[in-house]
């Protein structure tokens, strides 16, 4: 496959994801906060953000994590979906937090310099983006050496029969914005990071929380 054809397919997938989450924006909070909220809140707590630190949240969505950040830190939330960001901005208005800002941005090309952030959080986004390796590389690039990166995500099951089913269903699931067959090694073997901690979160422990240190 030529590079131009591959890039075109990635861009098509990115536009599809953006469209799907534009539709989901109206119902996202009602279901996803109930199902995924515990893992999201655990991730922010695990970040242990200190006053004065800079935090980037990749895939901020409707801003469900924003109330969890302690005062005194600088938070930037990015997302590619305008409808999701509009809801996040409404939520931010109610928080009266001048130290949090939101920007529309493609996570494959994060518009900040190298080592700009102390900590990075990516909740439920790695299996949504069409190019997870590139997104992870960008997260590593903008995190300072010794900084913390936390990823929360549903990964491919370690059970062979379930993994087979997930691979079978993934061509359909990608049309509604996520894939089921992403291996956890996509994150844990990312160049430039070391896995420090892993735990199961949310319903039945089906999701992983991965804490990584930027080397």
C-alpha positions as CSV (number, residue, x, y, z in Angstrom):
1,X,0.0,0.0,0.0
2,X,1.4,3.4,-1.0
3,X,2.0,6.0,1.7
4,X,-0.4,8.4,0.1
5,X,-3.2,5.8,0.0
6,X,-2.5,4.8,3.6
7,X,-2.6,8.5,4.7
8,X,-5.9,9.0,2.9
9,X,-7.5,6.1,4.7
10,X,-6.3,7.4,8.1
11,X,-7.7,10.8,7.2
12,X,-11.0,9.2,6.2
13,X,-11.1,7.3,9.5
14,X,-10.3,10.5,11.4
15,X,-13.2,12.4,9.7
16,X,-15.5,9.5,10.5
17,X,-14.5,9.5,14.1
18,X,-15.1,13.3,14.3
19,X,-18.5,12.9,12.8
20,X,-19.5,10.0,15.1
21,X,-18.5,11.9,18.2
22,X,-20.3,15.0,17.0
23,X,-23.4,12.9,17.1
24,X,-22.6,11.3,20.4
25,X,-22.0,14.7,22.1
26,X,-25.7,15.0,22.9
27,X,-25.9,11.7,24.8
28,X,-22.3,11.1,25.8
29,X,-22.5,12.3,29.4
30,X,-25.6,10.3,30.3
31,X,-24.2,6.9,29.5
32,X,-20.4,7.3,29.4
33,X,-20.0,9.0,32.7
34,X,-22.0,6.2,34.4
35,X,-20.0,3.5,32.7
36,X,-16.5,5.1,32.5
37,X,-16.6,7.8,35.2
38,X,-14.8,5.7,37.9
39,X,-11.8,5.1,35.7
40,X,-11.6,8.7,34.6
41,X,-11.7,9.9,38.2
42,X,-9.2,7.3,39.3
43,X,-6.8,8.5,36.5
44,X,-6.9,12.1,37.6
45,X,-6.3,11.1,41.2
46,X,-3.4,8.9,40.1
47,X,-1.9,11.9,38.2
48,X,-1.4,13.5,41.6
49,X,-1.2,17.0,40.0
50,X,0.8,19.5,42.1
51,X,0.2,23.3,42.1
52,X,2.0,24.9,39.3
53,X,2.2,21.8,37.1
54,X,1.1,21.8,33.5
55,X,-1.3,19.0,32.4
56,X,-2.5,18.1,29.0
57,X,-5.7,16.0,28.6
58,X,-5.9,14.4,25.2
59,X,-9.5,13.7,24.1
60,X,-11.1,15.9,26.7
61,X,-14.5,15.3,25.1
62,X,-17.3,17.0,27.0
63,X,-15.0,17.9,29.9
64,X,-16.1,15.3,32.4
65,X,-12.7,15.2,33.9
66,X,-12.4,19.0,34.4
67,X,-14.0,19.2,37.9
68,X,-11.5,16.6,39.1
69,X,-8.4,18.7,38.6
70,X,-7.1,20.5,41.7
71,X,-6.8,24.3,41.8
72,X,-3.4,25.8,41.1
73,X,-2.4,23.7,38.1
74,X,-2.6,24.7,34.5
75,X,-4.7,22.3,32.4
76,X,-5.2,22.2,28.6
77,X,-7.8,19.9,27.2
78,X,-7.8,19.1,23.5
79,X,-10.3,17.4,21.2
80,X,-11.0,17.2,17.5
81,X,-14.8,17.3,17.9
82,X,-16.4,20.8,18.0
83,X,-19.7,19.6,19.4
84,X,-17.9,17.8,22.2
85,X,-15.8,20.9,22.9
86,X,-18.9,23.1,23.0
87,X,-20.3,21.0,25.8
88,X,-16.9,21.1,27.6
89,X,-16.9,24.9,27.4
90,X,-20.3,25.1,28.9
91,X,-19.1,22.8,31.8
92,X,-16.0,25.0,32.2
93,X,-18.1,28.1,32.5
94,X,-19.8,26.6,35.5
95,X,-16.5,25.8,37.2
96,X,-15.1,29.4,37.0
97,X,-11.6,28.0,36.4
98,X,-9.2,30.5,34.7
99,X,-6.4,27.9,34.9
100,X,-8.2,25.5,32.5
101,X,-8.4,26.1,28.7
102,X,-9.8,24.1,25.8
103,X,-8.5,23.9,22.3
104,X,-9.6,22.1,19.1
105,X,-6.6,20.1,18.1
106,X,-5.7,16.8,16.3
107,X,-3.8,14.6,18.7
108,X,-1.6,13.4,15.8
109,X,-0.1,16.9,15.7
110,X,-0.2,18.5,19.2
111,X,0.6,22.2,18.9
112,X,2.9,22.5,21.8
113,X,6.7,22.4,22.1
114,X,8.7,19.4,23.3
115,X,8.6,18.7,27.0
116,X,6.0,21.4,27.6
117,X,3.8,19.4,30.0
118,X,4.5,17.8,33.3
119,X,1.7,15.3,33.0
120,X,-0.5,13.9,30.3
121,X,-3.8,12.1,30.5
122,X,-5.5,10.2,27.6
123,X,-8.9,8.8,28.8
124,X,-10.6,6.4,26.4
125,X,-9.0,7.9,23.3
126,X,-6.2,5.5,22.1
127,X,-8.7,3.0,20.6
128,X,-10.7,5.8,19.0
129,X,-7.9,7.6,17.0
130,X,-7.1,6.1,13.6
131,X,-3.3,6.3,14.2
132,X,-2.6,5.4,17.9
133,X,1.1,5.1,17.5
134,X,1.4,8.7,16.2
135,X,-0.8,10.0,19.0
136,X,1.3,8.2,21.6
137,X,4.5,9.5,20.1
138,X,3.1,13.1,20.3
139,X,2.1,12.5,23.9
140,X,5.7,11.4,24.7
141,X,7.2,14.3,22.8
142,X,5.3,17.0,24.7
143,X,5.8,15.4,28.2
144,X,8.9,16.4,30.0
145,X,11.5,13.7,31.0
146,X,10.4,12.2,34.3
147,X,6.8,13.3,33.7
148,X,3.7,11.1,34.0
149,X,1.5,9.8,31.2
150,X,-1.7,8.0,32.1
151,X,-3.7,6.1,29.5
152,X,-7.2,4.6,30.3
153,X,-8.5,2.3,27.7
154,X,-10.2,-1.0,26.8
155,X,-7.7,-3.3,25.2
156,X,-7.9,-6.6,23.4
157,X,-8.7,-9.4,25.8
158,X,-6.0,-11.9,27.0
159,X,-8.5,-14.7,26.5
160,X,-8.0,-16.2,23.1
161,X,-11.7,-16.8,22.3
162,X,-12.7,-13.3,23.4
163,X,-9.8,-11.8,21.4
164,X,-10.9,-13.7,18.3
165,X,-14.4,-12.3,18.7
166,X,-13.0,-8.7,19.2
167,X,-11.0,-9.0,16.0
168,X,-14.1,-10.2,14.2
169,X,-16.2,-7.3,15.4
170,X,-13.7,-4.5,15.1
171,X,-14.4,-3.8,11.3
172,X,-17.9,-2.9,12.4
173,X,-17.0,-1.1,15.7
174,X,-14.6,1.2,13.8
175,X,-17.6,2.7,12.0
176,X,-19.0,3.9,15.3
177,X,-15.8,5.3,16.5
178,X,-13.6,2.7,18.3
179,X,-11.8,-0.6,17.8
180,X,-11.9,-3.6,20.1
181,X,-8.7,-5.4,19.0
182,X,-6.0,-2.9,20.1
183,X,-3.4,-4.8,22.1
184,X,-2.2,-3.3,25.4
185,X,1.4,-3.4,24.0
186,X,0.5,-0.6,21.7
187,X,0.9,1.6,24.8
188,X,3.3,-0.3,27.0
189,X,5.9,-0.7,24.2
190,X,5.8,2.9,23.2
191,X,9.3,4.2,22.7
192,X,10.5,6.7,25.4
193,X,8.3,5.5,28.3
194,X,8.5,3.0,31.1
195,X,5.4,1.3,32.6
196,X,5.2,2.0,36.3
197,X,1.7,0.9,37.2
198,X,-1.3,-1.0,35.8
199,X,-4.7,-1.6,37.2
200,X,-8.2,-2.6,36.1
201,X,-11.0,0.0,36.3
202,X,-14.7,0.4,35.6
203,X,-17.4,-2.3,35.2
204,X,-16.0,-5.8,35.7
205,X,-12.5,-4.4,35.4
206,X,-12.6,-4.5,31.6
207,X,-10.6,-1.3,31.2
208,X,-6.9,-0.7,31.9
209,X,-5.3,2.2,33.6
210,X,-1.7,2.5,32.6
211,X,0.7,4.8,34.3
212,X,3.9,5.5,32.4
213,X,7.0,7.6,33.1
214,X,8.6,9.7,30.4
215,X,12.2,8.5,30.1
